[in-house]
Amino acid sequence: MRIRSVALAVATACVVVSGVTISHAASSGKKSIDKITCEEFTGLDETYQPTYVAWAWGYSQGQSDPSAVLVDVDGVSEITPYVVEECKAEPKASFWSKVKSKFHK
């Protein structure tokens, strides 16, 4: 009986978490990388911001083969705070332009 209660609690938690994720995705809609604003980027949970920066870097390399894209993990860790600060200064600016300007210096 105890195992059944634990299984039910785990299943309920999974449904709640997936519902939150789905509602967030539905409310934010889909956007191409060049349409994401700095305001949207800085509104993300801080743990996701480096992922967006790495994704933008990989996208900027324009490779059709994902294994051909090399992302400097240390570089992403160093550049993310720069992008966050730049985006806070100009919330209506393009997130993509801020990432591109830093990586292509």
C-alpha positions in Angstrom: 0.0 0.0 0.0 2.9 2.4 0.8 4.5 1.8 -2.6 1.2 2.6 -4.3 1.0 5.9 -2.4 4.6 6.8 -3.4 3.9 5.9 -7.0 0.8 8.0 -7.0 2.7 11.0 -5.5 5.4 10.7 -8.2 2.9 10.4 -11.0 1.0 13.5 -9.7 4.3 15.5 -9.4 5.2 14.5 -13.0 1.8 15.7 -14.3 2.0 19.0 -12.4 5.6 19.7 -13.7 4.7 18.8 -17.3 1.6 21.0 -17.0 3.7 23.9 -15.9 6.2 23.4 -18.7 3.4 23.0 -21.3 1.6 26.1 -20.1 4.8 28.1 -20.1 5.6 27.0 -23.7 2.0 27.8 -24.8 2.0 31.2 -23.2 5.4 32.2 -24.6 4.7 30.9 -28.1 7.4 29.9 -30.5 9.9 32.4 -31.8 12.9 32.3 -34.0 16.2 33.2 -32.3 16.4 36.6 -33.9 13.0 37.5 -32.5 13.8 36.9 -28.8 14.2 40.2 -27.0 16.6 40.9 -24.3 13.7 41.4 -21.9 12.5 37.8 -22.6 16.1 36.5 -22.2 16.6 38.2 -18.8 13.2 37.0 -17.7 14.3 33.4 -18.0 15.4 31.5 -14.9 19.2 32.2 -14.5 19.9 28.5 -14.8 18.6 28.5 -18.4 20.4 31.6 -19.6 23.7 29.9 -20.4 21.8 27.3 -22.4 20.2 30.0 -24.5 23.7 31.6 -25.1 25.2 28.2 -26.1 22.2 27.5 -28.4 22.7 30.9 -30.0 26.4 30.3 -30.4 25.8 27.0 -32.1 23.1 28.5 -34.3 25.4 31.3 -35.4 27.9 28.7 -36.7 25.2 27.7 -39.3 26.1 24.0 -39.5 23.5 21.5 -40.6 25.4 18.7 -38.8 25.2 19.2 -35.0 28.4 17.2 -34.4 30.3 19.8 -36.5 29.3 22.6 -34.0 31.9 23.3 -31.3 30.7 25.3 -28.3 33.3 26.6 -25.8 31.6 25.7 -22.5 34.0 28.0 -20.5 33.4 30.7 -23.0 29.7 30.5 -22.6 30.1 30.7 -18.8 32.2 33.8 -19.2 30.0 35.5 -21.9 26.6 34.8 -20.3 27.0 37.5 -17.6 28.1 40.0 -20.3 24.9 39.2 -22.4 22.8 39.5 -19.2 24.2 43.0 -18.4 23.9 44.2 -22.0 20.3 42.9 -22.2 19.4 44.6 -18.9 20.7 47.9 -20.2 18.6 47.5 -23.4 15.6 45.3 -22.7 14.0 45.9 -26.1 17.1 45.0 -28.0 17.6 41.7 -29.8 19.1 38.9 -27.7 20.6 37.5 -30.8 22.4 40.7 -31.7 23.9 40.8 -28.2 25.2 37.3 -28.4 26.4 37.7 -32.0 28.3 40.9 -31.1 30.2 39.3 -28.3 31.1 36.0 -30.0 32.1 37.6 -33.3 34.6 40.1 -31.8 
